[in-house]
Amino acid sequence: MMMMAERKIRVMLPQYEHPPPWIPPEEQASHPDYSSDLTPALPRSLKIRRDPDTQQLGFVARGGKDFGTGIFISQVDSGTDAESQGLKEGDQILSANGFDFEEMDHKAAVGVMASAQQLQLNVKYFPYAYNQMIRRTEAYGPEIPDNRQEHTAPQPTQTPPEQTATKKKSSRKKPQL
């Protein structure tokens, strides 16, 4: 007699948003701006490798426990492994290389990602929480405490730390992972 193992998947449904007022009720089920299809909200697993030339992962992450939010993808660079694997803006990182990202602060998350040549990501598309995170982190203004200088992996020809301090850094440039 063969026993089958039962596999349970934890699914957290996104918070409900009412349909936009410009969509007539009869079109709501099939309209691209509003859909009741929950498939995109299901967790999915992606394997992303650093670009061998640029050493970038090809995406920007924002948020964290220090902002009262999860860690979200805010930008995916075109032509990267991240894009080809299906990572998209609004994806929440649930875990990376076995580390739980749901309660992790931004600096720790960046540390996990910056030290890896390859990431095994578990993500879910969660646009409602992503939009809330954007509003919350933008409230910090240009002095957002997100450790931007730590977003890129160390380069073999990296400038020594004593010279780095004299270089002026733009507070508007988005960090690349």
N, C-alpha and C positions, 0 to 999 in steps of 0.2 A: 504494500500500500504506500503510495507516494503522498507526502504531505506538502501542501503549498503554503508558503510563508505569506502572511498578509502584510501588505505594504501600505502604510498610511502616509498621506501627504498633507501637511499643514497648509491650508489656504486661508489667507486673510483677504477678505473682499475689500475693495476700495470703498471709502466713504461715499455715500450717495450724493450725487449732484442732480439737481433738477435740470431738465432739458432747457437749452437756450430758448427765449421767448420767440425768436424768429423762425423756429422750426415748427411747422404745423403738426398737431398731434398725430395725424394719419401718416406722417413721414418720419416720425421719431425712431421707429424700429430699424429703418434702413439708412438713415441720414448719416453721412460721414462725420459730422460734428457731434453726433450723439448716438451711441450704440449701447445696447444692453448686453453685448457679447463680452463675457468676462475672460475669455481665453487670453487676451494680452496681459491680464493681471496675474496669471498663474506664474509661479517661479520657473525660471529656466536657467540652464547651466551653459556657460561659455568659457572657452579656453582662448586667452589672448596672449600673444607673444610681443615682446618689444621689437621695434623696427631695428634691424641690425645696423643700419647706417646712422639713424638719428638717436637711437636708444630711447625713443619715446613709446609709450603705450598707446597713444593716439586718442586720449580723452581727457576731459577736465572733470574733476569731482568737487562737489560743494556740500556744505552742511556738516552735520555731526552732532554728537550728544551735547557739545559745548554750545550749540545753537538751538538745542531743544528739538532737533530734527534727525532724520536718518541721513545717510550719505547717498547723494544723488549724482547722476551723470548730468552735467549741464552743457556739455559740448562733446561731439565726436568728430574727429578729423576725417575728411574724406580720403579714400585710398588706403586707409590703415587696416590692420588686422581687426581692430575693435569694430570698425564699420562693417567689414565683411562677415564678422561673426554675429552681427545683428544688434550690437549695443546701440542704444539710442537715448537721446535727451529725455529725461523723465524717468529713466530706469533707476530704481533704488538698489544699491548693493546690499544684499543680505549677508553675504560672506565672501571672503577672498582667501584662497589657499588655506581653508580650514579655520580662519579667524572670523568670529561673529562680528559683523559690522553694524548690527541693529542698535547697539548701545555704545558704540565706539566714538571717541571724540575725533575731530578732524586731523589733528597732528598724528595720532596713533594710526589712523587709517592711511594717511599719506606715507608713514613709515613702512607699513606692511607692503604697500604697492610699490614704493620706490626701491625697495630692496629685492624685488623679484624680477627675474628675466621673463617669467611666464606667470600668468594669473589664471587660476581656476575660479571664475566668478559665478556666484548664484545671485541672480537679479530678478526683479519683477518690475513691470511697467506700472507706475503709480503717479499719474499726472496731477491728481488732486493734491496729494501731499507734496509733490515737487513744487507746484505753484505756491503753496503755503510756505515752503522752505525758502523760495526765492524772495517772497515778501519779508520774511523774518530776517534773512541774512542781509538784504539790502538796507534794512533799518540800521545796520552797523555803520553804513557809509564807507568812505574810502579807507578808514582805519580798521577794516574787518580783520579780526585776529585769526587768520587762517594759515599762517606759517608758509606763505607763498614761496619763500626761498628754498623750501625743502621738497618742492614738487617734482623735481627732475632727478633722475638717477645720477649718481656721481659719474663724471666723465674721466677717462684716463688722463686727459690733459687739463684738468680743472685748475682754475686760478687758485693759488694758495689763499687761505682764509684772511690773512692780514691785508691782502690786496683787494679782496672782495668787499671789505667794509668801506673802501673809498669810492666804489662805483655807485652811481645813483641808480636806484631801481624805480621803475614806474609802478605806481599803485593801481593803474588802470589795466595793465596787461594781465590776461588770463593765464594762469599757470597750466603747463602741459604735463600730463602724466605719461 
